[in-house]
């Protein structure tokens, strides 16, 4: 199957507005210092059946995601606050959408206010489960370095990666549950550098910063 990296193709009812404030001024400066979307973002795939993803919201707050393709007869739709269990504020500069033919779409983003990373795997198959990660390490954050086709997330004790092009995965363990706060992730995971063959991370373990690294093979 062919795989496409997408940028925003159309802005429907585009309205420039500023993101809300944050208790953490550094995070706000990083993720909220440019305009964010005001109505809808539409992503279109290049497959003949014209798959698409629409993210709707108002004044930076994301509301729903709708996705479908020609011939699907219907569409799938979710409430972002319901799925994420909290309100999400989006800045279009910190959001990407990948559509892999009519198999699935990947929406990768950071909450504008908290800086917290997320991603959603949205299958077009109506019976397939939606994948959700609320502890994502996205390369919108300059301290998290990885190719655009690699996604990463942590469960507090391990670092997992997936190649969007192939679906192959790998992981590295921290050796303990770090108990990290996903809204203040840099207090525990300072930085990472991920390639298809190697994971490196600087992690706070037991009150001490340690550099961990591991050669990997995506499988």
Backbone bond lengths (Angstrom), bond angles and torsions (degrees), N, CA, C in turn:
res aa  C-N    CA-C-N  psi(-1)  N-CA   C-N-CA  omega(-1)  CA-C   N-CA-C  phi
1 X - - - 1.461 - - 1.526 110.07 -
2 X 1.294 115.59 147.03 1.458 120.18 179.36 1.517 109.10 -84.41
3 X 1.318 115.28 152.63 1.465 121.07 -173.75 1.518 108.65 -131.80
4 X 1.319 116.59 134.72 1.445 119.65 -173.50 1.528 110.69 -125.36
5 X 1.337 115.93 140.25 1.450 122.39 169.59 1.518 107.10 -96.12
6 X 1.314 115.74 127.29 1.461 119.96 -172.16 1.509 112.00 -114.50
7 X 1.280 115.62 148.21 1.452 123.11 166.38 1.516 106.97 -113.76
8 X 1.313 116.28 170.56 1.452 119.10 179.88 1.511 109.08 -65.06
9 X 1.335 116.34 124.64 1.453 121.43 -176.63 1.523 111.82 -91.83
10 X 1.323 116.75 -37.65 1.454 120.38 -175.34 1.512 108.57 -142.06
11 X 1.293 117.92 141.30 1.445 122.79 170.44 1.518 108.00 -111.71
12 X 1.321 116.78 118.03 1.448 120.99 -178.86 1.517 108.95 -95.88
13 X 1.317 115.94 124.60 1.454 120.63 -179.39 1.512 110.99 57.09
14 X 1.328 117.44 41.11 1.454 121.59 -173.70 1.523 110.64 -62.82
15 X 1.336 114.60 131.81 1.445 120.78 -179.32 1.511 108.40 -136.57
16 X 1.310 118.06 120.11 1.445 121.10 179.45 1.522 109.02 -74.17
17 X 1.326 115.44 128.66 1.458 119.92 176.78 1.509 107.80 -148.59
18 X 1.313 117.44 160.79 1.455 120.51 -177.20 1.509 110.31 -98.66
19 X 1.353 116.31 147.44 1.449 120.31 179.50 1.517 109.98 -71.34
20 X 1.306 114.79 157.52 1.460 120.20 179.53 1.506 111.55 -69.66
21 X 1.320 116.39 169.12 1.450 122.20 -178.32 1.506 111.67 -74.95
22 X 1.325 115.85 174.76 1.454 121.24 -179.06 1.511 109.25 -143.17
23 X 1.332 115.06 150.29 1.450 119.63 175.18 1.519 110.15 -68.82
24 X 1.316 116.25 -26.38 1.453 121.51 179.28 1.517 108.89 -101.87
25 X 1.334 117.46 102.62 1.458 120.77 -174.47 1.513 112.12 -65.08
26 X 1.360 117.34 -31.04 1.452 119.60 179.36 1.512 111.06 -66.61
27 X 1.330 116.13 -42.80 1.454 119.82 177.44 1.514 110.16 -63.89
28 X 1.335 116.72 -44.61 1.460 120.28 -179.45 1.521 110.59 -59.20
29 X 1.326 116.56 -40.93 1.455 120.06 -179.49 1.517 110.62 -65.74
30 X 1.326 116.74 -35.48 1.450 120.95 -178.11 1.514 112.55 -73.57
31 X 1.337 117.33 -45.54 1.452 120.77 -169.85 1.527 114.85 -110.51
32 X 1.328 118.21 -7.79 1.462 118.93 -175.10 1.521 112.97 -127.29
33 X 1.322 117.55 20.36 1.456 118.73 -174.10 1.519 113.17 -93.98
34 X 1.353 117.64 7.00 1.462 120.28 174.50 1.519 108.62 -131.65
35 X 1.321 116.43 175.46 1.454 120.27 -176.22 1.517 111.89 -67.31
36 X 1.321 115.77 153.18 1.453 120.48 176.45 1.524 108.36 -126.26
37 X 1.320 115.53 171.93 1.455 118.59 -170.87 1.523 111.47 -74.19
38 X 1.325 115.60 154.00 1.450 120.50 -177.89 1.508 113.71 -114.35
39 X 1.329 119.14 -17.40 1.463 119.91 -176.75 1.521 110.49 -138.76
40 X 1.313 119.11 -80.37 1.461 121.66 -176.63 1.524 111.47 -140.54
41 X 1.329 114.87 147.13 1.451 122.67 171.46 1.513 107.11 -115.64
42 X 1.333 117.08 131.00 1.460 121.33 -177.85 1.522 109.13 -120.42
43 X 1.337 115.86 127.20 1.456 122.89 177.95 1.521 108.30 -114.97
44 X 1.319 116.86 131.24 1.461 121.47 -178.79 1.520 110.54 -118.09
45 X 1.337 116.14 133.75 1.453 120.87 175.24 1.517 111.04 -83.91
46 X 1.327 116.35 168.15 1.456 121.17 -177.77 1.528 112.65 -100.76
47 X 1.313 117.71 4.73 1.456 121.89 177.71 1.525 110.20 -68.10
48 X 1.327 117.11 153.10 1.468 121.68 -178.07 1.525 112.97 -60.18
49 X 1.332 117.47 -26.41 1.465 121.00 179.79 1.528 112.90 -87.33
50 X 1.318 116.58 5.84 1.464 123.91 170.70 1.539 113.82 54.19
51 X 1.317 117.14 58.68 1.469 118.71 175.03 1.521 111.23 -65.81
52 X 1.315 116.12 151.33 1.468 120.11 -178.82 1.520 110.41 -148.44
53 X 1.324 114.22 160.10 1.460 122.57 173.87 1.524 106.86 -134.95
54 X 1.327 116.62 132.03 1.460 121.47 177.58 1.525 108.64 -121.58
55 X 1.321 116.13 125.35 1.458 122.04 174.96 1.518 107.47 -108.37
56 X 1.322 115.96 119.70 1.468 121.13 -176.77 1.521 110.06 -110.97
57 X 1.326 115.02 151.19 1.455 120.36 177.92 1.511 110.39 -179.95
58 X 1.309 115.76 -168.72 1.457 120.51 -178.81 1.518 109.79 -151.40
59 X 1.320 116.22 131.53 1.458 122.94 176.82 1.528 111.18 50.32
60 X 1.295 115.44 51.56 1.470 125.00 175.07 1.521 114.16 83.99
61 X 1.311 119.67 -24.25 1.463 120.72 -177.03 1.522 110.49 -82.67
62 X 1.335 115.48 124.62 1.456 121.18 179.96 1.520 110.05 -78.20
63 X 1.330 115.85 138.27 1.456 120.92 -176.70 1.524 111.79 -112.82
64 X 1.336 117.02 -62.56 1.459 120.53 -175.56 1.529 110.96 -135.97
65 X 1.336 114.84 157.69 1.459 121.97 169.65 1.521 107.12 -122.94
66 X 1.335 115.86 130.23 1.455 122.59 177.40 1.524 107.98 -122.59
67 X 1.350 117.53 136.75 1.457 119.41 178.68 1.526 110.48 -146.03
68 X 1.333 114.83 147.61 1.462 120.59 -178.30 1.522 108.66 -170.33
69 X 1.326 116.93 -172.29 1.450 122.65 173.39 1.527 108.69 -156.22
70 X 1.304 115.79 163.67 1.457 121.47 -178.73 1.528 109.99 -61.73
71 X 1.327 115.93 127.69 1.457 120.78 -179.45 1.513 113.35 95.79
72 X 1.315 117.61 -8.06 1.457 120.74 178.94 1.530 111.39 -73.85
73 X 1.337 115.95 -17.62 1.471 125.07 177.83 1.522 113.30 73.95
74 X 1.309 117.39 -28.64 1.454 120.87 179.30 1.518 108.00 -141.49
75 X 1.287 117.55 -169.56 1.458 120.75 179.05 1.520 109.13 -139.80
76 X 1.324 115.40 162.69 1.455 120.94 173.83 1.521 108.67 -104.67
77 X 1.314 116.17 148.79 1.455 120.31 -175.49 1.528 109.70 -150.05
78 X 1.320 116.57 137.83 1.457 120.83 176.57 1.523 109.85 -134.64
79 X 1.321 115.88 155.11 1.453 122.70 170.88 1.517 108.34 -89.99
80 X 1.308 117.21 121.25 1.462 120.38 -177.96 1.530 111.88 -63.32
81 X 1.348 119.88 -46.28 1.477 118.51 177.55 1.523 112.77 -60.33
82 X 1.334 117.82 -36.00 1.467 119.98 179.69 1.520 111.15 -67.92
83 X 1.330 116.67 -43.77 1.462 120.34 -178.13 1.521 111.29 -70.37
84 X 1.335 117.17 -40.22 1.454 121.28 -176.85 1.524 113.64 -87.93
85 X 1.338 116.38 -8.99 1.473 122.15 178.98 1.528 112.87 65.09
86 X 1.337 115.80 23.61 1.465 120.61 177.22 1.520 107.97 -170.96
87 X 1.333 116.62 163.76 1.462 120.29 174.52 1.522 109.73 -72.07
88 X 1.326 115.89 143.74 1.458 122.36 178.64 1.519 108.61 -121.21
89 X 1.328 115.82 128.46 1.455 121.75 177.56 1.528 108.23 -107.13
90 X 1.335 116.08 124.43 1.458 120.43 -172.43 1.520 112.41 -110.36
91 X 1.303 114.45 139.99 1.453 123.36 167.27 1.525 105.28 -113.69
92 X 1.309 117.72 124.62 1.465 120.98 -174.57 1.521 112.99 -60.33
93 X 1.333 118.07 -19.36 1.455 121.07 179.29 1.528 112.22 -77.01
94 X 1.315 117.46 -12.94 1.454 122.04 -179.46 1.520 110.42 -120.84
95 X 1.313 114.59 48.09 1.460 121.83 -179.39 1.520 108.82 -151.48
96 X 1.340 116.76 135.57 1.457 122.55 174.89 1.516 108.91 -134.30
97 X 1.315 115.47 152.90 1.459 121.15 175.49 1.525 108.98 -131.63
98 X 1.312 116.05 129.45 1.456 122.96 174.13 1.530 107.32 -111.98
99 X 1.294 117.03 135.96 1.466 120.51 174.04 1.523 107.65 -122.95
100 X 1.316 115.81 121.85 1.455 121.05 178.89 1.528 108.48 -103.30
101 X 1.338 115.03 97.33 1.454 122.22 -178.91 1.534 109.76 46.78
102 X 1.339 117.03 -128.93 1.468 120.47 175.72 1.524 110.19 -111.28
103 X 1.332 116.02 25.07 1.462 120.76 179.71 1.528 111.26 -85.55
104 X 1.332 115.74 -56.06 1.463 118.58 -178.49 1.522 109.47 -163.06
105 X 1.320 114.28 167.16 1.463 122.50 171.03 1.524 107.77 -122.84
106 X 1.324 115.95 144.25 1.456 122.26 175.45 1.522 107.74 -114.67
107 X 1.320 118.12 123.26 1.455 122.26 175.99 1.526 107.55 -111.58
108 X 1.316 116.27 120.11 1.457 123.33 -174.31 1.522 108.35 -118.66
109 X 1.329 117.65 128.23 1.460 118.99 -174.92 1.521 110.95 -159.04
110 X 1.326 114.82 162.51 1.456 122.74 171.29 1.520 109.05 -117.65
111 X 1.320 116.33 136.59 1.459 119.91 174.20 1.519 108.37 -63.48
112 X 1.315 115.42 130.15 1.461 120.72 -174.42 1.528 111.64 -63.53
113 X 1.313 117.77 -40.72 1.460 121.10 -173.38 1.523 112.20 -77.61
114 X 1.335 117.49 -49.84 1.460 120.39 -176.38 1.518 112.74 -87.20
115 X 1.345 117.58 -24.45 1.450 121.64 -174.08 1.512 113.20 83.55
116 X 1.315 117.29 -2.03 1.470 121.92 -176.37 1.523 111.63 -66.93
117 X 1.341 116.40 138.93 1.446 121.24 -177.55 1.522 112.57 -91.23
118 X 1.332 114.99 144.14 1.466 121.94 179.06 1.521 108.77 -140.19
119 X 1.336 116.25 159.39 1.456 120.36 160.20 1.506 110.45 -150.76
120 X 1.332 113.61 153.91 1.457 122.87 179.88 1.518 108.90 -126.30
121 X 1.318 116.82 130.86 1.458 122.03 172.70 1.523 106.95 -104.73
122 X 1.332 115.79 116.34 1.458 122.27 -171.32 1.521 110.29 -112.47
123 X 1.326 119.08 97.71 1.462 120.44 178.30 1.526 111.01 -73.13
124 X 1.324 116.08 142.40 1.466 119.78 176.58 1.531 110.96 -76.63
125 X 1.322 116.88 -25.24 1.460 120.77 175.40 1.527 109.12 -60.76
126 X 1.317 117.04 125.68 1.466 121.51 -172.68 1.515 113.66 -67.33
127 X 1.333 117.97 -21.75 1.456 120.23 -177.52 1.525 113.06 -98.67
128 X 1.328 116.93 -9.34 1.464 120.59 -178.64 1.527 110.69 -77.80
129 X 1.320 115.83 144.76 1.462 120.84 -178.84 1.526 111.34 -74.28
130 X 1.317 115.10 149.95 1.455 122.45 175.52 1.531 108.55 -82.63
131 X 1.326 116.29 134.20 1.459 120.75 176.23 1.517 110.26 -91.47
132 X 1.329 117.52 134.06 1.469 121.38 -178.22 1.520 109.75 -136.33
133 X 1.330 116.09 130.23 1.449 121.09 174.55 1.523 109.09 -129.11
134 X 1.326 115.83 122.49 1.458 120.53 -179.47 1.524 111.99 -107.07
135 X 1.335 115.56 9.40 1.459 120.29 174.40 1.513 110.04 -124.22
136 X 1.332 116.05 44.25 1.465 120.92 -176.01 1.528 111.16 -78.82
137 X 1.314 114.83 147.30 1.459 122.11 172.51 1.526 106.46 -111.16
138 X 1.312 116.28 98.40 1.459 121.71 -175.58 1.522 110.42 -100.03
139 X 1.324 116.70 149.03 1.462 118.97 -177.55 1.526 113.74 -78.84
140 X 1.344 117.82 8.67 1.464 119.17 166.89 1.533 109.09 -63.67
141 X 1.315 115.07 -31.76 1.466 121.81 174.39 1.528 106.96 -80.19
142 X 1.315 117.20 120.21 1.465 121.21 -173.28 1.521 113.21 -64.77
143 X 1.322 118.48 -17.23 1.459 120.63 178.94 1.529 111.90 -86.17
144 X 1.331 116.26 -4.79 1.456 120.86 176.95 1.526 108.10 -112.74
145 X 1.316 115.97 100.05 1.459 121.80 -173.97 1.528 110.08 -100.54
146 X 1.336 116.01 126.09 1.465 122.45 177.00 1.513 108.40 -166.69
147 X 1.332 118.96 156.96 1.465 120.71 176.13 1.526 110.35 -63.44
148 X 1.327 116.59 156.39 1.462 120.83 -179.33 1.524 112.96 -62.84
149 X 1.329 117.74 -24.57 1.459 119.22 -178.94 1.530 112.77 -87.48
150 X 1.327 116.84 0.87 1.460 121.34 177.09 1.525 109.54 -105.57
151 X 1.346 116.86 131.25 1.465 121.37 171.94 1.517 108.18 -114.57
152 X 1.325 115.69 150.47 1.457 120.84 -177.39 1.518 110.23 -139.37
153 X 1.326 115.33 152.77 1.459 120.08 174.54 1.520 109.47 -155.70
154 X 1.315 116.11 162.93 1.458 121.43 178.90 1.517 110.19 -127.11
155 X 1.336 115.25 148.31 1.468 121.71 172.41 1.521 110.13 -106.22
156 X 1.316 116.88 19.55 1.454 127.53 -178.91 1.532 113.28 87.17
157 X 1.336 117.44 -22.56 1.455 119.20 179.82 1.512 114.09 -117.67
158 X 1.330 116.37 -9.30 1.462 121.57 -176.93 1.522 109.45 -146.48
159 X 1.319 115.13 161.15 1.452 121.66 175.01 1.529 107.80 -119.01
160 X 1.323 116.19 122.29 1.456 122.22 -177.26 1.521 109.49 -112.63
161 X 1.333 117.27 144.05 1.459 120.77 176.16 1.525 109.63 -132.68
162 X 1.326 114.75 155.20 1.465 121.25 177.05 1.520 109.23 -141.90
163 X 1.319 115.76 138.28 1.454 122.08 175.08 1.520 107.93 -90.48
164 X 1.319 117.36 116.71 1.457 121.04 -176.68 1.524 112.28 -65.02
165 X 1.309 117.46 -27.74 1.461 120.09 -177.20 1.532 111.95 -72.18
166 X 1.335 115.77 -34.19 1.461 119.74 -173.00 1.519 113.99 -116.03
167 X 1.330 116.94 -18.65 1.461 120.60 -174.74 1.517 113.27 79.26
168 X 1.338 117.81 1.35 1.458 121.19 -179.48 1.529 110.40 -75.85
169 X 1.334 116.09 150.51 1.458 121.61 -173.20 1.527 111.81 -130.28
170 X 1.322 114.84 164.95 1.459 122.79 173.29 1.526 107.36 -156.65
171 X 1.337 116.45 169.46 1.458 119.36 179.26 1.523 110.61 -154.19
172 X 1.329 114.38 162.58 1.458 122.55 172.90 1.516 107.58 -137.98
173 X 1.324 117.24 133.87 1.457 120.16 179.54 1.524 111.05 -91.01
174 X 1.338 115.80 147.54 1.468 121.45 173.32 1.528 110.59 -85.51
175 X 1.340 116.93 -14.83 1.456 120.67 179.71 1.511 114.53 89.10
176 X 1.337 116.58 -4.97 1.462 120.82 178.35 1.521 109.25 -165.49
177 X 1.325 115.77 163.15 1.465 121.12 174.67 1.516 107.75 -79.69
178 X 1.318 116.67 114.75 1.464 120.42 -176.47 1.523 112.88 -77.02
179 X 1.344 117.12 -18.33 1.464 120.15 -178.80 1.512 113.35 64.29
180 X 1.330 117.42 26.40 1.462 120.66 -173.48 1.529 112.84 -65.33
181 X 1.309 114.85 152.88 1.461 123.56 173.74 1.525 106.59 -94.21
182 X 1.339 117.60 115.67 1.458 120.46 -176.32 1.531 112.35 -63.83
183 X 1.320 117.72 -22.28 1.464 120.35 177.41 1.523 112.27 -83.76
184 X 1.311 116.60 -6.34 1.474 121.47 176.14 1.523 107.74 -138.93
185 X 1.318 115.67 53.46 1.457 121.83 -168.49 1.526 113.12 -63.11
186 X 1.354 117.45 -29.68 1.459 119.10 -176.52 1.522 112.76 -74.14
187 X 1.314 117.60 -9.36 1.456 119.68 172.74 1.529 110.67 -70.29
188 X 1.334 116.44 -20.53 1.466 121.09 -179.08 1.525 112.51 -118.06
189 X 1.323 116.99 -43.95 1.472 120.50 177.02 1.518 107.55 -112.31
190 X 1.316 115.72 101.82 1.463 119.58 -176.59 1.515 110.85 -68.35
191 X 1.347 117.12 -47.19 1.453 120.67 -174.54 1.517 109.75 -162.18
192 X 1.337 115.18 158.62 1.460 121.32 174.62 1.522 108.55 -139.73
193 X 1.331 114.79 154.37 1.451 121.85 172.34 1.522 106.58 -136.45
194 X 1.324 116.04 115.14 1.458 121.26 -172.95 1.519 109.59 -122.67
195 X 1.323 115.71 132.03 1.461 122.69 171.36 1.532 106.96 -126.52
196 X 1.326 118.56 172.99 1.467 118.98 177.66 1.521 114.14 -64.87
197 X 1.334 118.57 -9.93 1.460 120.72 -177.59 1.532 114.05 -122.62
198 X 1.349 117.02 -2.50 1.462 118.36 -174.33 1.522 111.22 -156.40
199 X 1.345 114.95 142.36 1.467 121.91 172.30 1.520 108.34 -120.71
200 X 1.321 115.91 131.23 1.464 122.93 173.39 1.521 107.86 -128.09
201 X 1.332 117.07 138.39 1.464 119.88 178.82 1.524 110.19 -149.10
202 X 1.321 115.31 144.24 1.463 121.84 172.68 1.524 107.11 -106.15
203 X 1.344 115.41 113.97 1.465 121.48 -169.11 1.530 110.24 -128.53
204 X 1.330 115.69 141.64 1.464 121.72 175.98 1.522 108.13 -86.02
205 X 1.326 116.13 110.13 1.461 121.96 -179.27 1.526 108.84 -120.40
206 X 1.320 116.23 117.00 1.461 120.07 179.65 1.501 113.91 62.14
207 X 1.334 116.71 30.61 1.459 120.96 178.85 1.520 114.15 85.27
208 X 1.326 117.13 3.26 1.461 120.37 179.59 1.528 109.83 -124.51
209 X 1.335 116.56 137.94 1.459 120.68 178.25 1.528 109.76 -78.92
210 X 1.329 114.71 128.20 1.458 120.13 179.31 1.525 109.42 -128.71
211 X 1.323 115.80 145.06 1.458 121.39 175.68 1.525 108.71 -99.76
212 X 1.320 115.23 120.07 1.456 121.63 -179.82 1.518 109.03 -111.02
213 X 1.316 116.64 143.42 1.451 119.43 176.06 1.525 110.06 -149.86
214 X 1.300 114.78 151.37 1.465 120.31 -177.58 1.509 110.23 -156.05
215 X 1.321 115.67 132.87 1.472 120.14 170.42 1.514 108.32 -73.73
216 X 1.321 117.56 140.62 1.445 121.30 -175.82 1.541 110.28 -131.17
217 X 1.309 113.67 162.33 1.457 121.23 171.84 1.516 106.99 -133.86
218 X 1.320 116.53 115.98 1.461 120.45 -179.82 1.524 109.68 -67.46
219 X 1.345 116.10 128.56 1.467 121.02 -178.28 1.517 110.36 -131.77
